[in-house]
Amino acid sequence: MSDHSDEDMTALEKPLNQESVIKEVFDEWYEVFWRGELEGDRLRREKDLIRTLGELVPGSRVIDLACAFGRVTNALAAEGYGVTGVDASRPLLDSARAKASALGLAVEYLACDWRELAPEPTYDCALLWFTSFGYLSESDNFKVLEHSYAFLKPGGRLLIETRHWDRMRRIFEPTTVRSSGENFLIEYHTYEPERGVQWTRQILLVEGRRLEREYGIRRYTFAEMRALCFRAGFAEVRGCGEDGKPLGPDSHRCILVARK
């Protein structure tokens, strides 16, 4: 018998129903602090991984869920794939559209919550890339997987890329600092093992101002994500590291590949 009633579980999940917090955290400053680390050689490697693991061929269609400032979306569009980028952050999507326009790329960008879309099975690959899975309640995280499944053609692939929690929890960093010019992002991290949730308090020192905000993310192990994907209907699930080789205990990143 469970130690918690349904009412108790609902109460426990409420802090991760944080749509307004997510929109606040993933603003223009997110791009400022992360862009340099995520572009260049890293983006080229990730693009090649997506092409290989997603089994993309000329004419493949890709939907990039939580596409942020469009770095992956635009990189794939530049390779000739038909790409749709979806994100709830309008500042980040404005940046993505501006970059696509400057490069002469035909990319469809949708500014909305994924739950506002009526998915049709027209895509060969769906992306939840760079730790974009886990910010909602347990039930809504599962709906993300169901929704992703519904976007895919038979045989299509879902790729989830995130930090490899089996390794990360052994070397957990309580404090991280990033800078861009005279602007700083200081983050304090704690971990709630009972629920598998990492909480992060951000302090931004930007343009002479101090901003503070907090958010949580459910840190799923690969085994947990694999079980959820099978429950969502996927026929095959495997794991890779950041090098595309089979996932190992010391892989830094985890890429889940699920086939419909």
QUIZIZI-V40778 format. One record per residue. RES is the residue in one small letter. BURIAL is # if it has 24 or more other ideal C-beta (glycine too) atoms within 12 Angstrom, else .. Layout:
res=RES burial=BURIAL
res=RES burial=BURIAL
//
This chain:
res=m burial=.
res=s burial=.
res=d burial=.
res=h burial=.
res=s burial=.
res=d burial=.
res=e burial=.
res=d burial=.
res=m burial=.
res=t burial=.
res=a burial=.
res=l burial=#
res=e burial=#
res=k burial=.
res=p burial=.
res=l burial=#
res=n burial=.
res=q burial=#
res=e burial=.
res=s burial=.
res=v burial=#
res=i burial=#
res=k burial=#
res=e burial=.
res=v burial=#
res=f burial=#
res=d burial=#
res=e burial=#
res=w burial=#
res=y burial=#
res=e burial=#
res=v burial=#
res=f burial=#
res=w burial=#
res=r burial=#
res=g burial=.
res=e burial=.
res=l burial=#
res=e burial=.
res=g burial=.
res=d burial=.
res=r burial=#
res=l burial=#
res=r burial=.
res=r burial=.
res=e burial=#
res=k burial=#
res=d burial=.
res=l burial=#
res=i burial=#
res=r burial=#
res=t burial=.
res=l burial=#
res=g burial=#
res=e burial=.
res=l burial=#
res=v burial=.
res=p burial=.
res=g burial=.
res=s burial=#
res=r burial=#
res=v burial=#
res=i burial=#
res=d burial=#
res=l burial=#
res=a burial=#
res=c burial=#
res=a burial=#
res=f burial=#
res=g burial=#
res=r burial=#
res=v burial=#
res=t burial=#
res=n burial=#
res=a burial=#
res=l burial=#
res=a burial=#
res=a burial=.
res=e burial=#
res=g burial=.
res=y burial=#
res=g burial=#
res=v burial=#
res=t burial=#
res=g burial=#
res=v burial=#
res=d burial=#
res=a burial=#
res=s burial=#
res=r burial=.
res=p burial=#
res=l burial=#
res=l burial=#
res=d burial=.
res=s burial=#
res=a burial=#
res=r burial=#
res=a burial=.
res=k burial=#
res=a burial=#
res=s burial=.
res=a burial=.
res=l burial=.
res=g burial=.
res=l burial=#
res=a burial=.
res=v burial=#
res=e burial=#
res=y burial=#
res=l burial=#
res=a burial=#
res=c burial=.
res=d burial=#
res=w burial=#
res=r burial=.
res=e burial=.
res=l burial=#
res=a burial=.
res=p burial=#
res=e burial=.
res=p burial=.
res=t burial=.
res=y burial=#
res=d burial=#
res=c burial=#
res=a burial=#
res=l burial=#
res=l burial=#
res=w burial=#
res=f burial=#
res=t burial=#
res=s burial=#
res=f burial=#
res=g burial=#
res=y burial=#
res=l burial=#
res=s burial=#
res=e burial=#
res=s burial=.
res=d burial=#
res=n burial=#
res=f burial=#
res=k burial=.
res=v burial=#
res=l burial=#
res=e burial=#
res=h burial=#
res=s burial=#
res=y burial=#
res=a burial=#
res=f burial=#
res=l burial=#
res=k burial=#
res=p burial=.
res=g burial=.
res=g burial=#
res=r burial=#
res=l burial=#
res=l burial=#
res=i burial=#
res=e burial=#
res=t burial=#
res=r burial=#
res=h burial=#
res=w burial=#
res=d burial=#
res=r burial=.
res=m burial=#
res=r burial=.
res=r burial=.
res=i burial=.
res=f burial=.
res=e burial=.
res=p burial=.
res=t burial=.
res=t burial=.
res=v burial=.
res=r burial=#
res=s burial=.
res=s burial=.
res=g burial=.
res=e burial=.
res=n burial=.
res=f burial=#
res=l burial=#
res=i burial=#
res=e burial=#
res=y burial=.
res=h burial=#
res=t burial=.
res=y burial=.
res=e burial=.
res=p burial=.
res=e burial=.
res=r burial=#
res=g burial=#
res=v burial=#
res=q burial=#
res=w burial=#
res=t burial=#
res=r burial=.
res=q burial=#
res=i burial=.
res=l burial=#
res=l burial=.
res=v burial=#
res=e burial=.
res=g burial=.
res=r burial=.
res=r burial=.
res=l burial=.
res=e burial=.
res=r burial=#
res=e burial=#
res=y burial=#
res=g burial=#
res=i burial=#
res=r burial=#
res=r burial=#
res=y burial=#
res=t burial=#
res=f burial=#
res=a burial=.
res=e burial=#
res=m burial=#
res=r burial=#
res=a burial=.
res=l burial=#
res=c burial=#
res=f burial=.
res=r burial=.
res=a burial=#
res=g burial=#
res=f burial=#
res=a burial=.
res=e burial=.
res=v burial=#
res=r burial=#
res=g burial=#
res=c burial=#
res=g burial=#
res=e burial=#
res=d burial=.
res=g burial=#
res=k burial=.
res=p burial=.
res=l burial=#
res=g burial=.
res=p burial=.
res=d burial=.
res=s burial=#
res=h burial=.
res=r burial=#
res=c burial=#
res=i burial=#
res=l burial=#
res=v burial=#
res=a burial=#
res=r burial=#
res=k burial=#
//
